[in-house]
């Protein structure tokens, strides 16, 4: 049982090495949200242009 625990010990340590999810994921979500909002704003514009050019 002890070797099993020893081999399992580095896992949380390795996980802790990763960047903290706090501000980084918030920034990522913000960027994704902005991209989605920009795409949503461009869709009607492209629809109007496409309709006008038909």
Backbone torsions as a table, in degrees:
resi	resn	phi	psi	omega
1	UNK	NA	-34.3	-177.1
2	UNK	-65.7	-43.5	178.9
3	UNK	-62.1	-33.9	178.4
4	UNK	-61.7	-45.3	179.7
5	UNK	-63.3	-39.8	-179.8
6	UNK	-63.0	-41.5	-178.4
7	UNK	-72.2	-26.6	-179.7
8	UNK	-82.1	-19.8	-176.0
9	UNK	-61.6	-43.5	-177.0
10	UNK	-65.4	-19.3	-175.7
11	UNK	-60.0	-52.4	178.6
12	UNK	-63.2	-35.5	179.2
13	UNK	-62.3	-45.8	179.9
14	UNK	-64.0	-38.5	179.4
15	UNK	-66.0	-35.7	-178.8
16	UNK	-69.2	-25.3	-179.2
17	UNK	-64.5	-27.2	-179.7
18	UNK	-63.9	158.0	-178.9
19	UNK	-62.8	144.8	178.0
20	UNK	-62.4	136.0	-174.0
21	UNK	-73.4	-12.2	-174.6
22	UNK	-52.3	-90.5	-173.5
23	UNK	-69.0	-30.5	-177.4
24	UNK	-64.5	-47.5	-179.0
25	UNK	-69.4	-32.5	177.5
26	UNK	-63.7	-43.6	179.0
27	UNK	-63.4	-43.6	-179.6
28	UNK	-61.9	-44.4	179.6
29	UNK	-63.4	-38.8	-179.7
30	UNK	-63.8	-44.2	179.8
31	UNK	-63.9	-44.2	179.7
32	UNK	-62.0	-42.6	-179.9
33	UNK	-62.6	-42.2	179.7
34	UNK	-63.4	-41.2	179.6
35	UNK	-64.6	-41.8	179.5
36	UNK	-65.2	-41.6	179.0
37	UNK	-64.5	-40.5	178.7
38	UNK	-63.6	-43.3	179.2
39	UNK	-63.7	-42.7	179.7
40	UNK	-64.1	-34.5	178.6
41	UNK	-73.0	-30.5	-177.6
42	UNK	-81.2	-24.9	-176.9
43	UNK	-59.4	-50.7	178.6
44	UNK	-62.2	-36.7	178.8
45	UNK	-60.5	-47.8	179.6
46	UNK	-64.6	-35.5	178.6
47	UNK	-64.3	-42.2	179.2
48	UNK	-64.7	-44.8	179.8
49	UNK	-61.9	-46.2	-179.1
50	UNK	-62.1	-41.8	-179.6
51	UNK	-66.3	-38.4	-179.1
52	UNK	-69.7	-32.4	-177.0
53	UNK	-84.4	-9.5	-178.1
54	UNK	-66.2	NA	NA
